[in-house]
Amino acid sequence: MALPLFLLPLLLLLPLLAESKLSLDYYQKTCPDFPKIIQQVVTDKQLASPTTAAGALRVFFHDCVVGGCDASVLLSSNNVNTTERDNDINRSLPGDAFDLVIRAKTALELQCPGIVSCSDILAEATRDLVTMVGGPFYPIRLGRKDSRESKSSDVEGHIARANMSMTQIIDIFAGKGLNIQEMVALSGAHTIGFSHCSEFSNRIFSFSKTSQIDPSMNPQYAERLRELCENYTKDSTIAAFNDAITPGKFDNMYYVNLRRGLGLLASDQAMASDPRTKPFVDLYAANQTAFFDAFSRVMEKVTVFNVKTGNKGEVRRRCDASNELQSNGNPMDANAKH
């Protein structure tokens, strides 16, 4: 019996519709050991390098807010294109996070070649790291495809800088569909990790004509930072923990610190006094459960920002180059074994 003609377009679309959906069990049949492999790589890497969790969280966020969660930030520049990774705001992204993805991708390619995208690896590994250092668990829907391109010029205006006004930062987050409370909750990611002295030096050296130190900063804290960063112009690697009290633990101490003038970055400290953000800082400082709940909800939202599915992306064979570049003899592909 012949099918009605009006059903044919729908039947042709069904495979694409099925492929375009993200799901919690996306790799259950094609790569059933995916979560176990990610967890093993994450555990080994975090134990060897305890700043990996913070690094992965930062890389993941920088990826998702520029064009969506598509691993575009992992692509390396070449002689004809400068990628997001080499934009000035991304040059300080920690190498441990990139190494983590490479290790996971290598392990997965051995187990189930050509199946798992780099963007799914980054999303899952970041969540596992957050929970490993004490943070909340949140579900990751899988099935993202990787971007085929990445441009440095696409980055500006999508990532907040430490010297921006609170209004500018609120506007950037609003452009991503995130409200003020969600912005404050996401900023809690700074409860782990570190910032280089150049990112806050203006707060501790010659802040103004009347004060060397930003008056919103705890004076004793500022003096310790001045000692730490004394030679930062000669050594750009000198850095301070974002959370001076519990730097390796994902908790609500970041907000407690802000209320005490112990915020490292100007943009963070400003949240404790701005009337639009202060109520949420106070809430999360007093109630870690409220922070964890809010962080989990907003991370679920961020993880699906403009994801590429179906034929809108690809599963890269290597995370630092598109498949087309690799096929055309990308010089970075010389050691690839896929």
For each residue, the residues with C-beta under 8 A, 3 or more apart:
1:
2:
3: 7 8 11
4: 7 8
5: 8
6: 9 10
7: 3 4 10 11
8: 3 4 5 11 12
9: 6 12 13
10: 6 7 13 14
11: 3 7 8 14
12: 8 9 15
13: 9 10 16 17
14: 10 11 17 18
15: 12 18 19
16: 13 19 20 310 311
17: 13 14 20 21
18: 14 15 21
19: 15 16 143 309 310
20: 16 17 309 310
21: 17 18 143 309
22: 26 141 142 143 144 304 307 309
23: 26 141 142 143
24: 139 140 141 142
25: 28 142
26: 22 23 120 141 142 143
27: 30 31 32 34 112 115 116 120 142
28: 25 32
29: 32
30: 27 112 115
31: 27 34 108 111 112 115 116
32: 27 28 29
33: 36 37 111 112
34: 27 31 37 38 108 112 116 124 142
35: 38 39 124
36: 33 39 40
37: 33 34 40 41 104 107 108 111
38: 34 35 41 42 104 121 124 125 128
39: 35 36 42 43 128
40: 36 37 43 44 107
41: 37 38 44 45 100 103 104 107 125
42: 38 39 45 46 52 100 104 125 128 129 132
43: 39 40 46 47 132
44: 40 41 47 48 103
45: 41 42 48 49 52 96 99 100 103
46: 42 43 49 50 52 53 129 132 133
47: 43 44 50
48: 44 45 52
49: 45 46 52 96
50: 46 47 53 248
51: 54 55 94 96 193 194
52: 42 45 46 48 49 55 56 94 96 97 100 129
53: 46 50 56 57 129 130 132 133 192 193 250
54: 51 57 58 94 189 192 193 194 242
55: 51 52 58 59 93 94 95 96 97 100 193
56: 52 53 59 60 96 97 100 122 125 126 129
57: 53 54 60 61 126 129 130 189 192 193
58: 54 55 61 62 93 94 97 189 193
59: 55 56 62 63 73 74 93 94 97 98 122 126
60: 56 57 63 64 69 122 123 126
61: 57 58 64 65 186 189 302
62: 58 59 65 66 73 84 89 90 93 159
63: 59 60 66 69 70 71 72 73 74 84 119 122
64: 60 61 68 69 302 303 305 306
65: 61 62 158 159 176 302 305
66: 62 63 72 73 84 154 155 158 159
67: 70 72 147 154 306
68: 64 147 305 306 307 308
69: 60 63 64 119 122 123 144 302 303 304 305 306 307
70: 63 67 119 144 145 146 147 306 307 308 313
71: 63 74 75 101 117 118 119 121 122 144 146 147 316 319
72: 63 66 67 75 83 84 146 147 149 150
73: 59 62 63 66 83 84 85 90 93 150
74: 59 63 71 85 98 101 118 122 319 320
75: 71 72 83 84 85 147 149 150 320 321 322
76: 83 85 320 321 332
77: 81 82 83 85 86 152
78: 81 325 330 331 332
79:
80:
81: 77 78 149 150 151
82: 77 86 87 151 152
83: 72 73 75 76 77 86 150 151 152
84: 62 63 66 72 73 75 87 90 150 151 152 154 155
85: 73 74 75 76 77 90 93 150
86: 77 82 83 90 91 152
87: 82 84 90 91 152 155 156
88: 91
89: 62 92 155 159 161
90: 62 73 84 85 86 87 93 155
91: 86 87 88
92: 89 196
93: 55 58 59 62 73 85 90 97 98
94: 51 52 54 55 58 59 97 98
95: 55 98 99
96: 45 49 51 52 55 56 99 100
97: 52 55 56 58 59 93 94 100 101
98: 59 74 93 94 95 101 102 320
99: 45 95 96 102 103
100: 41 42 45 52 55 56 96 97 103 104 125
101: 71 74 97 98 104 105 118 121 122 125 319
102: 98 99 105 106 319 320
103: 41 44 45 99 100 106 107
104: 37 38 41 42 100 101 107 108 121 125
105: 101 102 108 109 116 118 121 318 319
106: 102 103 109 110
107: 37 40 41 103 104 110 111
108: 31 34 37 104 105 111 112 115 116 121
109: 105 106 112 113 114 317 338
110: 106 107 113
111: 31 33 37 107 108
112: 27 30 31 33 34 108 109 115 116
113: 109 110 338
114: 109 315 317 338
115: 27 30 31 108 112 315
116: 27 31 34 105 108 112 120 121 315
117: 71 120 121 144 145 146 313 314 315 316
118: 71 74 101 105 121 122 146 316 319
119: 63 69 70 71 122 123 144 145 146 147 307 308 313
120: 26 27 116 117 123 124 140 142 143 144
121: 38 71 101 104 105 108 116 117 118 124 125 319
122: 56 59 60 63 69 71 74 101 118 119 125 126
123: 60 69 119 120 126 127 140 142 144 303
124: 34 35 38 120 121 127 128 140 142
125: 38 41 42 56 100 101 104 121 122 128 129
126: 56 57 59 60 122 123 129 130
127: 123 124 130 131 137 138 140 299 303
128: 38 39 42 124 125 131 132
129: 42 46 52 53 56 57 125 126 132 133
130: 53 57 126 127 133 135 136 250 299
131: 127 128 134 135 136 137
132: 42 43 46 53 128 129
133: 46 53 129 130 192 248 249 250
134: 131 249 250 251
135: 130 131 250 292 295
136: 130 131 292 293 295 296
137: 127 131 296
138: 127 295 296 297 299 300 303
139: 24 300
140: 24 120 123 124 127 303
141: 22 23 24 26 303 304
142: 22 23 24 25 26 27 34 120 123 124
143: 19 21 22 23 26 120 307 309
144: 22 69 70 71 117 119 120 123 307 308 309 313
145: 70 117 119 307 308 309 310 312 313 314 315
146: 70 71 72 117 118 119 308 313 314 315 316 319 322
147: 67 68 70 71 72 75 119 150 308 313
148: 313 314 322 323 324
149: 72 75 81 322
150: 72 73 75 81 83 84 85 147 154
151: 81 82 83 84 154
152: 77 82 83 84 86 87 155
153: 156
154: 66 67 84 150 151 158
155: 66 84 87 89 90 152 158 159
156: 87 153
157: 172
158: 65 66 154 155 172 175 176
159: 62 65 66 89 155 172
160: 164 168 169 172 173 267
161: 89 164 267
162: 195 199 200 265 266 267 268
163: 202 266 267
164: 160 161 168 169 172 267
165: 168 169 270
166: 169 170 267 270 271 274 276 277
167: 170 171
168: 160 164 165 171 172
169: 160 164 165 166 172 173 183 267
170: 166 167 173 174 180 183 276
171: 167 168 174 175
172: 157 158 159 160 164 168 169 175 176
173: 160 169 170 176 178 179 180 182 183 186
174: 170 171 177 178 179
175: 158 171 172
176: 65 158 172 173 305
177: 174 301
178: 173 174 182 183 186 298 301 302
179: 173 174 182 183
180: 170 173 183 184 276 277 280
181: 184 185 280 294
182: 173 178 179 185 186 294 297 298 301
183: 169 170 173 178 179 180 186 187 277
184: 180 181 187 188 271 277 280 281 284
185: 181 182 188 280 284 291 294 295 297 298
186: 61 173 178 182 183 189 295 298 299 302
187: 183 184 190 254 268 271
188: 184 185 191 252 254 255 284 291 295
189: 54 57 58 61 186 192 193 295
190: 187 193 242 243 254 264 265 268
191: 188 242 243 246 249 250 251 252 253 254
192: 53 54 57 133 189 242 243 247 248 249 250
193: 51 53 54 55 57 58 189 190 241 242 247
194: 51 54 239 240 241 242 247
195: 162 199 200 239 240 242 264 265
196: 92 199 232 236 237 238 239
197: 200 201 225 228 229 232 238 239 240
198: 201 232 236
199: 162 195 196 265
200: 162 195 197 203 204 225 240 264 265 266
201: 197 198 204 205 229 232
202: 163 205 206 207 214 266
203: 200 207 213 214 217 222 266
204: 200 201 207 212 213 214 217 222 225 226 229
205: 201 202 212 226 229
206: 202 212
207: 202 203 204 211 212 213 214 215
208: 211
209:
210:
211: 207 208 214 215
212: 204 205 206 207
213: 203 204 207 217 219 222 226
214: 202 203 204 207 211 217 222 266 269
215: 207 211
216: 261 263 269 270 273
217: 203 204 213 214 221 222 261 262 263 269
218: 221 222 260 261 262
219: 213 222 223
220: 223 224
221: 217 218 224 225 244 261 262
222: 203 204 213 214 217 218 219 225 226
223: 219 220 226 227
224: 220 221 227 228
225: 197 200 204 221 222 228 229 240 264
226: 204 205 213 222 223 229 230
227: 223 224 230
228: 197 224 225 238 240
229: 197 201 204 205 225 226 232 238 240
230: 226 227
231: 234 235 238
232: 196 197 198 201 229 235 236 238
233: 236
234: 231
235: 231 232 238
236: 196 198 232 233
237: 196
238: 196 197 228 229 231 232 235
239: 194 195 196 197
240: 194 195 197 200 225 228 229 244 264
241: 193 194 244 247 264
242: 54 190 191 192 193 194 195 247 254 264 265 268
243: 190 191 192 246 247 253 254 257
244: 221 240 241 247 257 262 264
245: 253 256 257 262
246: 191 243 249 251 253
247: 192 193 194 241 242 243 244
248: 50 133 192
249: 133 134 191 192 246 253
250: 53 130 133 134 135 191 192
251: 134 191 246 254 288
252: 188 191 255 256 284 285 287 288 291
253: 191 243 245 246 249 256 257
254: 187 188 190 191 242 243 251 257 258 268
255: 188 252 258 259 281 282 284 285 291
256: 245 252 253 259 260 285
257: 243 244 245 253 254 260 262 263
258: 254 255 261 262 263 268 269 271 272 281 285
259: 255 256 272 281 282 285
260: 218 256 257
261: 216 217 218 221 258 269
262: 217 218 221 244 245 257 258
263: 216 217 257 258 266 268 269 271 272
264: 190 195 200 225 240 241 242 244 268 269
265: 162 190 195 199 200 242 268 269
266: 162 163 200 202 203 214 263 269 270
267: 160 161 162 163 164 166 169 270 271
268: 162 187 190 242 254 258 263 264 265 271
269: 214 216 217 258 261 263 264 265 266 272 273
270: 165 166 216 266 267 273 274 277
271: 166 184 187 258 263 267 268 274 277 278 280 281
272: 258 259 263 269 277 278 281
273: 216 269 270 278
274: 166 270 271 277 278
275: 278
276: 166 170 180
277: 166 180 183 184 270 271 272 274 280 281
278: 271 272 273 274 275 281 282
279: 282 283
280: 180 181 184 185 271 277 283 284
281: 184 255 258 259 271 272 277 278 284 285
282: 255 259 278 279 285 286
283: 279 280 286 287 290 291
284: 184 185 188 252 255 280 281 287 288 290 291 294
285: 252 255 256 258 259 281 282
286: 282 283 290
287: 252 283 284 290 291
288: 251 252 284 291 292
289: 292 293
290: 283 284 286 287 293 294
291: 185 188 252 255 283 284 287 288 294 295
292: 135 136 288 289 295 296
293: 136 289 290 296 297
294: 181 182 185 284 290 291 297 298
295: 135 136 138 185 186 188 189 291 292 298 299
296: 136 137 138 292 293 299 300
297: 138 182 185 293 294 300 301
298: 178 182 185 186 294 295 301 302
299: 127 130 138 186 295 296 302 303
300: 138 139 296 297 303 304
301: 177 178 182 297 298 304 305
302: 61 64 65 69 178 186 298 299 305
303: 64 69 123 127 138 140 141 299 300
304: 22 69 141 300 301 307
305: 64 65 68 69 176 301 302
306: 64 67 68 69 70
307: 22 68 69 70 119 143 144 145 304
308: 68 70 119 144 145 146 147 312 313
309: 19 20 21 22 143 144 145 312 313
310: 16 19 20 145 313
311: 16
312: 145 308 309
313: 70 117 119 144 145 146 147 148 308 309 310
314: 117 145 146 148 322 323
315: 114 115 116 117 145 146
316: 71 117 118 146 319 321 322 323
317: 109 114 323 326 336 338
318: 105 321 326 332 333 336 338
319: 71 74 101 102 105 118 121 146 316
320: 74 75 76 98 102 332
321: 75 76 316 318 325 326 330 332 333
322: 75 146 148 149 314 316 325 326
323: 148 314 316 317 326 327
324: 148 327 328
325: 78 321 322 328 330 333
326: 317 318 321 322 323 330 333 336
327: 323 324
328: 324 325
329: 333
330: 78 321 325 326 333
331: 78 334
332: 76 78 318 320 321
333: 318 321 325 326 329 330 336
334: 331
335:
336: 317 318 326 333
337:
338: 109 113 114 317 318
